[in-house]
């Protein structure tokens, strides 16, 4: 038998407890020779908070799912399936389907080099009213017309000398009003 990755469905929000409980069950049931690894797909996200403060945290990519690397047999299936919080395996016709290496890499957001990408999340969206907090346009109010999370920039339409003027600013240069 070969070691393959399987997708296990859990109650959303219970991924960490399922991982912990399954690790305990593997040890107590002596399944270390058939169940090898458990991963919760996450990505590192940098959130821009009020005043441009950056907060980095890991966020689940697929809430409600855990990946388990195992040699599938009846005992291993029973061990995983009967773990509290597990609702079943992902598969076809009631049978668990193993992931291909490409599927696993996509789920884990890994490139060929093995490093996970980072993304930036902000509480800014088109139409949000903001105040410019720094730079030559500080204290101007405007509306967000475009958000570019990859570059960390936001396009804001400001009223300057009675004219609507689009200005590109960094996330750390604006604060949401309200």
Backbone as JSON, one array per atom type, in Angstrom:
{
  "sequence": "XXXXXXXXXXXXXXXXXXXXXXXXXXXXXXXXXXXXXXXXXXXXXXXXXXXXXXXXXXXXXXXXXXXXXXXXXXXXXXXXXXXXXXXXXXXXXXXXXXXXXXXXXXXXXXXXXXXXXXXXXXXXXXXXXXXXXXXXXXXXXXXXXXXXXXXXXXXXXXXXXXXXXXXXXXXXXXXXXX",
  "N": [[0.84, -1.19, 0.0], [0.34, 2.31, -0.53], [1.39, 5.5, 0.75], [-0.9, 8.02, 0.9], [-2.53, 11.21, 0.43], [-5.57, 12.2, 1.93], [-8.74, 13.86, 1.95], [-10.42, 15.01, 4.7], [-13.57, 15.65, 5.97], [-14.74, 17.97, 8.35], [-16.54, 19.32, 11.19], [-17.03, 22.77, 10.78], [-14.66, 24.94, 12.16], [-13.72, 23.14, 13.96], [-11.35, 22.05, 13.21], [-8.72, 22.11, 14.38], [-9.15, 20.78, 16.83], [-9.97, 18.3, 15.86], [-7.62, 17.49, 14.61], [-5.89, 17.29, 16.86], [-7.32, 15.38, 18.44], [-7.3, 13.21, 16.64], [-4.54, 12.71, 16.41], [-4.08, 11.8, 19.01], [-5.73, 9.48, 19.01], [-4.42, 7.96, 17.04], [-2.05, 7.37, 18.33], [-2.95, 5.97, 20.68], [-4.3, 3.82, 19.51], [-2.35, 2.58, 18.14], [-1.7, 3.21, 15.44], [0.38, 4.36, 14.05], [1.89, 3.27, 12.0], [0.26, 3.39, 9.81], [-1.15, 5.78, 9.6], [0.14, 8.84, 8.95], [0.5, 11.67, 8.82], [-1.03, 14.83, 9.52], [-2.63, 17.64, 8.31], [-3.7, 21.05, 8.38], [-4.88, 23.04, 5.96], [-3.54, 26.19, 5.59], [-2.95, 29.74, 5.17], [-0.69, 32.49, 5.31], [-1.74, 35.62, 6.26], [-1.66, 39.09, 5.96], [-3.15, 41.55, 7.73], [-4.39, 44.83, 7.42], [-4.94, 47.07, 9.82], [-6.83, 49.62, 11.62], [-5.36, 52.81, 11.28], [-3.21, 51.9, 9.85], [-1.83, 49.81, 11.04], [-0.18, 46.7, 10.92], [-1.1, 43.31, 11.0], [-0.22, 40.02, 11.27], [-1.41, 36.8, 10.53], [-2.34, 33.29, 10.59], [-4.64, 31.85, 8.41], [-7.36, 29.68, 7.79], [-7.54, 27.96, 4.75], [-9.42, 26.24, 3.65], [-12.01, 26.05, 5.41], [-13.34, 23.61, 7.6], [-12.14, 21.37, 6.6], [-9.59, 18.86, 6.71], [-6.39, 17.54, 6.0], [-5.21, 14.26, 5.63], [-2.53, 12.07, 5.71], [-2.13, 8.84, 4.78], [-2.1, 5.2, 4.79], [-4.6, 3.67, 3.27], [-6.83, 1.51, 4.77], [-9.23, -0.75, 6.24], [-9.0, -0.51, 9.09], [-7.52, 1.89, 9.44], [-9.25, 3.69, 8.16], [-11.49, 3.46, 9.87], [-10.38, 4.43, 12.27], [-9.88, 7.15, 11.64], [-12.44, 8.0, 10.7], [-14.1, 7.68, 12.93], [-13.28, 9.62, 14.68], [-13.98, 12.21, 16.94], [-15.86, 14.95, 15.68], [-15.28, 14.54, 13.03], [-16.87, 14.27, 9.93], [-16.76, 12.78, 7.66], [-15.12, 11.38, 4.71], [-13.79, 12.95, 1.76], [-14.85, 12.02, -1.39], [-15.81, 9.74, -4.05], [-18.83, 7.97, -4.72], [-19.16, 7.08, -2.09], [-16.66, 6.19, -1.34], [-13.45, 6.96, -0.07], [-11.38, 9.26, -1.81], [-8.08, 9.49, -2.9], [-5.79, 12.3, -2.96], [-4.11, 13.75, -5.77], [-0.62, 14.55, -6.29], [-0.43, 17.14, -7.38], [-2.98, 18.18, -6.74], [-2.8, 18.14, -3.95], [-0.67, 19.98, -3.6], [-1.89, 22.3, -4.61], [-3.99, 22.63, -2.77], [-2.55, 23.1, -0.48], [-1.44, 25.4, -1.17], [1.12, 25.59, -2.29], [4.11, 26.3, -4.02], [6.31, 25.06, -6.6], [8.71, 25.26, -5.33], [8.02, 24.99, -2.73], [7.24, 26.95, -0.96], [4.86, 28.9, 0.81], [2.56, 31.3, -0.42], [2.0, 34.75, 0.52], [-0.7, 36.86, 1.47], [-2.48, 39.99, 1.5], [-4.93, 41.3, 3.56], [-7.51, 43.61, 3.81], [-9.74, 45.91, 5.4], [-10.99, 47.38, 3.51], [-13.07, 48.36, 0.84], [-14.52, 48.91, -2.41], [-16.25, 51.95, -2.5], [-16.14, 52.5, 0.2], [-15.87, 55.02, 2.68], [-13.13, 57.02, 3.41], [-10.45, 58.54, 5.35], [-7.61, 60.4, 4.61], [-4.59, 59.77, 6.15], [-1.91, 60.41, 6.21], [0.86, 62.09, 4.56], [0.91, 64.52, 1.8], [-1.78, 64.97, 1.35], [-3.1, 64.66, 3.71], [-5.81, 64.49, 6.02], [-7.81, 64.9, 4.13], [-10.97, 63.74, 2.98], [-12.4, 60.93, 1.31], [-13.67, 58.64, -1.23], [-13.25, 55.15, -1.68], [-12.25, 53.87, -4.75], [-10.98, 51.82, -5.96], [-9.29, 48.8, -5.09], [-6.2, 47.35, -4.52], [-4.93, 44.68, -3.4], [-2.61, 43.13, -3.73], [-0.52, 44.92, -4.35], [-0.7, 46.57, -2.21], [-2.01, 48.97, -2.36], [-4.48, 51.59, -2.71], [-7.04, 53.15, -4.55], [-8.31, 56.3, -4.25], [-10.99, 58.56, -4.48], [-10.82, 61.91, -4.21], [-12.08, 65.11, -3.17], [-10.8, 67.82, -4.46], [-10.16, 71.17, -4.57], [-12.8, 71.54, -5.43], [-13.06, 69.62, -7.38], [-13.39, 66.23, -8.44], [-10.84, 64.04, -7.76], [-8.83, 61.35, -8.62], [-6.66, 59.48, -6.55], [-3.78, 57.58, -5.84], [-2.99, 55.69, -3.07], [-1.15, 54.29, -0.28], [-2.13, 51.46, 1.75], [-1.54, 52.04, 4.4], [-1.88, 54.74, 4.53], [-4.46, 55.53, 4.77], [-7.56, 55.67, 6.6], [-10.52, 54.08, 7.69], [-13.58, 55.78, 7.83], [-15.95, 56.13, 10.35]],
  "CA": [[0.0, 0.0, 0.0], [1.12, 3.54, -0.58], [0.97, 6.62, 1.58], [-1.6, 9.01, 0.08], [-3.26, 12.25, 1.15], [-7.02, 12.16, 1.81], [-9.42, 15.03, 2.51], [-11.39, 14.63, 5.72], [-14.52, 16.73, 6.26], [-15.0, 18.14, 9.78], [-17.39, 20.47, 11.5], [-16.26, 24.0, 10.62], [-14.19, 25.48, 13.43], [-13.22, 22.04, 14.79], [-10.2, 21.46, 12.54], [-7.61, 21.9, 15.32], [-9.48, 19.73, 17.8], [-9.96, 17.03, 15.13], [-6.2, 17.12, 14.45], [-5.4, 16.87, 18.17], [-7.98, 14.11, 18.8], [-6.83, 12.15, 15.75], [-3.17, 12.38, 16.82], [-4.21, 10.99, 20.23], [-6.28, 8.18, 18.62], [-3.37, 7.24, 16.31], [-1.11, 6.87, 19.35], [-3.57, 4.97, 21.55], [-4.72, 2.66, 18.73], [-1.16, 2.02, 17.48], [-1.88, 3.36, 13.98], [1.48, 5.16, 13.51], [2.41, 2.64, 10.79], [-0.7, 3.55, 8.72], [-1.57, 7.19, 9.51], [1.44, 9.44, 9.11], [0.56, 13.12, 8.93], [-2.32, 15.54, 9.5], [-2.39, 19.05, 8.06], [-4.82, 21.96, 8.18], [-4.4, 24.01, 4.98], [-3.62, 27.59, 6.02], [-2.07, 30.69, 4.51], [-0.35, 33.64, 6.13], [-2.41, 36.81, 5.77], [-1.35, 40.32, 6.68], [-4.31, 42.45, 7.75], [-4.09, 46.21, 7.72], [-5.96, 47.53, 10.76], [-6.94, 51.07, 11.75], [-4.11, 53.54, 11.42], [-2.15, 51.26, 9.09], [-1.13, 48.76, 11.79], [-0.2, 45.41, 10.22], [-1.22, 42.14, 11.87], [-0.06, 38.81, 10.49], [-1.98, 35.61, 11.17], [-2.63, 32.18, 9.71], [-6.07, 31.71, 8.16], [-7.68, 28.42, 7.12], [-7.9, 28.12, 3.34], [-10.64, 25.46, 3.46], [-12.62, 25.74, 6.71], [-14.12, 22.37, 7.61], [-11.4, 20.28, 5.97], [-8.27, 18.51, 7.22], [-5.74, 16.57, 5.12], [-4.59, 13.16, 6.38], [-1.68, 11.2, 4.89], [-2.31, 7.52, 5.38], [-2.3, 4.02, 3.96], [-6.01, 3.39, 3.48], [-7.37, 0.17, 4.97], [-10.42, -0.66, 7.09], [-8.66, -0.03, 10.43], [-7.14, 3.31, 9.35], [-10.49, 4.39, 7.85], [-12.29, 3.49, 11.1], [-9.71, 5.32, 13.22], [-10.13, 8.55, 11.24], [-13.88, 8.26, 10.57], [-14.75, 7.72, 14.25], [-12.71, 10.69, 15.49], [-15.0, 13.24, 17.2], [-15.8, 16.13, 14.83], [-15.14, 14.13, 11.63], [-18.16, 13.91, 9.33], [-16.54, 11.84, 6.58], [-14.03, 11.6, 3.75], [-14.18, 13.43, 0.45], [-14.64, 10.96, -2.37], [-16.92, 9.43, -4.94], [-19.56, 6.73, -4.45], [-18.97, 6.67, -0.7], [-15.29, 5.73, -1.1], [-12.48, 8.07, 0.0], [-10.52, 9.4, -2.98], [-6.8, 10.13, -2.57], [-5.4, 13.47, -3.74], [-2.88, 13.67, -6.55], [0.39, 15.47, -5.77], [-0.81, 18.49, -7.8], [-4.13, 18.61, -5.93], [-2.28, 18.42, -2.62], [0.09, 21.23, -3.66], [-2.84, 23.41, -4.77], [-4.69, 22.82, -1.51], [-1.62, 23.65, 0.51], [-0.95, 26.65, -1.76], [2.58, 25.49, -2.37], [4.7, 26.36, -5.35], [7.27, 23.97, -6.81], [9.79, 25.43, -4.35], [7.53, 24.57, -1.42], [6.93, 28.04, -0.03], [3.47, 29.35, 0.73], [2.46, 32.73, -0.68], [1.34, 35.56, 1.53], [-1.6, 37.84, 0.89], [-2.84, 41.07, 2.39], [-6.37, 41.52, 3.68], [-7.83, 44.9, 4.4], [-11.18, 46.12, 5.57], [-11.35, 48.4, 2.53], [-13.7, 47.89, -0.38], [-15.0, 50.0, -3.25], [-17.38, 52.67, -1.92], [-15.87, 52.83, 1.6], [-15.4, 56.39, 2.91], [-11.88, 57.0, 4.17], [-9.73, 59.78, 5.61], [-6.19, 60.27, 4.37], [-3.96, 59.97, 7.47], [-0.53, 60.91, 6.11], [1.25, 62.6, 3.25], [0.49, 65.89, 1.5], [-3.24, 65.05, 1.3], [-3.62, 64.29, 5.03], [-7.08, 65.08, 6.47], [-8.83, 64.88, 3.09], [-11.86, 62.59, 2.99], [-12.75, 60.49, -0.04], [-14.27, 57.32, -1.38], [-12.41, 54.16, -2.34], [-12.77, 53.5, -6.07], [-10.27, 50.62, -6.4], [-8.42, 48.21, -4.07], [-5.23, 46.41, -5.08], [-4.31, 44.06, -2.22], [-1.27, 42.63, -4.04], [0.47, 45.99, -4.29], [-0.88, 47.34, -0.98], [-2.45, 50.32, -2.76], [-5.9, 51.83, -2.85], [-7.32, 54.37, -5.3], [-9.34, 57.05, -3.53], [-11.43, 59.76, -5.16], [-10.86, 63.02, -3.26], [-12.61, 66.36, -3.69], [-9.72, 68.79, -4.31], [-10.53, 72.41, -5.27], [-14.11, 71.37, -6.03], [-13.03, 68.62, -8.46], [-13.09, 64.86, -8.03], [-9.5, 63.68, -8.21], [-8.4, 60.02, -8.16], [-5.32, 59.48, -5.98], [-3.37, 56.26, -5.39], [-2.37, 55.77, -1.74], [-0.86, 53.03, 0.39], [-3.1, 51.09, 2.78], [-1.18, 52.67, 5.66], [-2.11, 56.18, 4.44], [-5.89, 55.82, 4.9], [-8.31, 55.04, 7.7], [-11.96, 54.05, 7.42], [-14.37, 56.72, 8.65], [-17.2, 55.54, 10.83]],
  "C": [[0.88, 1.25, 0.0], [0.52, 4.61, 0.32], [0.35, 7.66, 0.66], [-2.29, 10.02, 0.98], [-4.75, 12.11, 0.87], [-7.6, 13.42, 2.46], [-10.5, 14.53, 3.46], [-12.27, 15.84, 6.03], [-14.79, 16.76, 7.76], [-16.06, 19.22, 9.98], [-16.52, 21.71, 11.41], [-15.91, 24.58, 11.99], [-13.61, 24.41, 14.35], [-11.95, 21.41, 14.23], [-9.06, 21.16, 13.51], [-7.91, 20.81, 16.33], [-9.53, 18.36, 17.13], [-8.51, 16.57, 14.97], [-5.64, 16.58, 15.76], [-5.99, 15.52, 18.58], [-7.49, 12.95, 17.94], [-5.4, 11.75, 16.09], [-3.19, 11.49, 18.06], [-4.72, 9.58, 19.9], [-5.23, 7.33, 17.9], [-2.41, 6.6, 17.3], [-1.74, 5.75, 20.18], [-3.99, 3.7, 20.81], [-3.55, 2.02, 17.98], [-1.22, 2.09, 15.97], [-0.75, 4.16, 13.33], [2.05, 4.58, 12.21], [1.47, 2.78, 9.59], [-1.19, 4.99, 8.54], [-0.36, 8.02, 9.91], [1.45, 10.94, 9.39], [-0.84, 13.7, 8.84], [-1.99, 17.01, 9.3], [-3.7, 19.79, 7.9], [-4.33, 23.01, 7.19], [-4.64, 25.46, 5.44], [-2.73, 28.45, 5.13], [-1.83, 31.85, 5.46], [-0.95, 34.88, 5.48], [-1.99, 37.99, 6.63], [-2.57, 41.22, 6.58], [-3.84, 43.84, 8.11], [-5.25, 46.72, 8.58], [-6.0, 49.05, 10.75], [-5.57, 51.71, 11.93], [-2.94, 52.87, 10.72], [-1.37, 50.19, 9.84], [-1.29, 47.43, 11.06], [-0.23, 44.28, 11.25], [-1.17, 40.9, 10.99], [-0.64, 37.63, 11.25], [-2.21, 34.53, 10.12], [-4.15, 32.01, 9.63], [-6.3, 30.4, 7.41], [-8.12, 28.7, 5.69], [-9.23, 27.42, 3.06], [-11.25, 25.12, 4.82], [-13.47, 24.47, 6.6], [-13.42, 21.19, 6.97], [-10.01, 20.12, 6.58], [-7.69, 17.48, 6.24], [-5.04, 15.53, 5.98], [-3.8, 12.3, 5.4], [-1.66, 9.83, 5.54], [-2.27, 6.43, 4.32], [-3.73, 3.56, 4.26], [-6.28, 1.9, 3.62], [-8.53, 0.32, 5.95], [-10.12, -0.08, 8.47], [-8.31, 1.46, 10.42], [-8.39, 4.15, 9.07], [-11.34, 4.55, 9.11], [-11.7, 4.45, 12.12], [-10.03, 6.78, 12.9], [-11.61, 8.86, 11.29], [-14.57, 8.41, 11.92], [-14.11, 8.74, 15.19], [-13.79, 11.75, 15.7], [-14.78, 14.47, 16.31], [-15.64, 15.8, 13.35], [-16.51, 13.73, 11.1], [-17.99, 12.97, 8.15], [-15.33, 12.19, 5.74], [-14.61, 12.19, 2.48], [-13.88, 12.33, -0.55], [-15.88, 10.75, -3.22], [-17.53, 8.08, -4.57], [-19.32, 6.19, -3.04], [-17.58, 6.18, -0.38], [-14.35, 6.93, -1.05], [-11.59, 8.08, -1.24], [-9.22, 10.09, -2.58], [-6.55, 11.33, -3.48], [-4.18, 13.14, -4.59], [-1.89, 14.66, -5.93], [0.04, 16.91, -6.14], [-1.97, 19.03, -6.99], [-3.67, 18.98, -4.52], [-1.54, 19.76, -2.61], [-0.83, 22.43, -3.8], [-3.56, 23.68, -3.45], [-3.8, 23.46, -0.46], [-1.0, 24.96, 0.02], [0.57, 26.68, -1.85], [3.02, 25.6, -3.81], [5.66, 25.18, -5.47], [8.4, 24.04, -5.79], [9.34, 25.04, -2.94], [7.23, 25.7, -0.46], [5.52, 28.55, -0.26], [3.44, 30.86, 0.46], [1.78, 33.45, 0.46], [0.37, 36.49, 0.81], [-1.94, 38.87, 1.94], [-4.35, 41.23, 2.38], [-6.59, 42.86, 4.35], [-9.33, 45.02, 4.53], [-11.64, 47.24, 4.65], [-12.01, 47.74, 1.33], [-14.23, 49.09, -1.13], [-16.24, 50.62, -2.61], [-17.17, 53.06, -0.46], [-15.36, 54.27, 1.7], [-14.2, 56.34, 3.83], [-11.35, 58.42, 4.38], [-8.27, 59.49, 5.34], [-5.48, 60.65, 5.66], [-2.55, 60.51, 7.39], [-0.24, 61.38, 4.7], [0.7, 63.99, 3.0], [-1.03, 66.07, 1.48], [-3.89, 64.67, 2.64], [-4.84, 65.13, 5.37], [-8.13, 65.25, 5.39], [-9.66, 63.62, 3.26], [-12.17, 62.21, 1.55], [-13.37, 59.12, -0.04], [-13.33, 56.4, -2.14], [-13.05, 53.79, -3.68], [-12.11, 52.23, -6.6], [-9.39, 50.13, -5.27], [-7.51, 47.21, -4.76], [-4.43, 45.81, -3.92], [-2.88, 43.6, -2.5], [-0.21, 43.7, -3.89], [0.36, 46.81, -3.01], [-1.33, 48.75, -1.24], [-3.97, 50.37, -2.87], [-6.06, 53.13, -3.64], [-8.51, 55.04, -4.62], [-9.69, 58.29, -4.36], [-11.63, 60.85, -4.11], [-11.46, 64.24, -3.95], [-11.55, 67.43, -3.41], [-10.07, 70.0, -5.18], [-11.83, 72.24, -6.04], [-14.16, 70.36, -7.16], [-12.72, 67.25, -7.89], [-11.76, 64.46, -8.64], [-9.13, 62.3, -7.7], [-6.94, 60.06, -7.71], [-4.99, 58.06, -5.53], [-2.58, 56.42, -4.09], [-2.07, 54.38, -1.23], [-1.93, 52.75, 1.44], [-2.82, 51.81, 4.09], [-1.42, 54.18, 5.66], [-3.58, 56.54, 4.6], [-6.48, 55.1, 6.11], [-9.8, 55.13, 7.37], [-12.64, 55.01, 8.37], [-15.64, 56.0, 9.08], [-16.95, 54.44, 11.69]]
}
